[in-house]
Amino acid sequence: MPRHTKLKKLPTFKSDREAEQFVDEADLSRYDLSGGEFVRFEMKPKDKSINLRLPGQLLDAVRRRAKLAGLPYQRFIRMALEQAVRK
């Protein structure tokens, strides 16, 4: 029968470098990761811009949906475009 051990609490870090070093060296299976949040990183450079005219109601709706998703509205639009071209 497996032995149940209490998971350790993640320490707090003063810098990204400190956090990266911890992740590189620690056995994360021994830590409680239940409080983690999903984070999406955008790695590709944005080297082009566009000017897009939208009806006010559509822009307001986009801004509301982006706020509900916890995203800036321009990133929300970019993600919707990426999803549309992937299909």
N, C-alpha and C positions, 0 to 999 in steps of 0.2 A: 504494500500500500504506500503511495507517495506521501512524503512528509510535507505538510503545508507550512510554509514560512511566511511571515509577514513581509510584505514588500516595503522597501525603503522609500522614503520621501525624496523627491528630486531636490538637489540643492539649488540655491539661487546663484546666479552668476553676475559678475560686475561688467563683463564684456563678452562680445561674440567670440573672441579668441578663447576665453576661458571655457565657454560652453562647447566650442568645437573640440577642445582638448579633452574635456570630460567625455563627450560622445565617442571620440576615437579610442579612449582607454577603458571606459566602464562597460560592465556587463549589464546592459539595459534590461535584461530579463529579471533582474533583481530589484527593479524600481517600479513604483506605481505610476503608470503613464495614463491613467484613466482621466486625468484632468486636461489632457492635451487637446489642441484644436487643430483642425485641418487648415493648412495654409497653402495657397497657390502662389508660386513664384513665377514671375515673368522674366525669362532669360534672354529672349531675342531682342535686339536693339530695335527701337522704333525710329526708322530713318525716313519715313514718308508721312506727310500729313494731308488731310483732305478737309474741305469745307462742305458741310452737309446741311441743307435746309430741310427742316421738318416742321410739320404742323405743331403748334404749341401744345395741343392735347397729347400728341404722341410723345413729345419730349418730356412732358410732365409725368406721363405714365412710365416712361423709361427710368426717369429719376426716382420715382417711387419704388419700382421693382429693384433697382440697384441698391437703394437704401435698405430694403428688406433683406437683400442678399449680403449686405455689409460691404459693398463695393463702391468705388467711385463710378459715376455714371459712364464716363468714357471707357473705362476698363470693361464695364458691363456690356457696352455696345460692341467693343472689340471681341469679347468672348462670344457674343451672339453671332457675329460675322464669322468667326473661326469655326463655330459649330455648324453654321449653315453651309460652308464650303467643304467641310469634312464629309457630309452626307452624300 
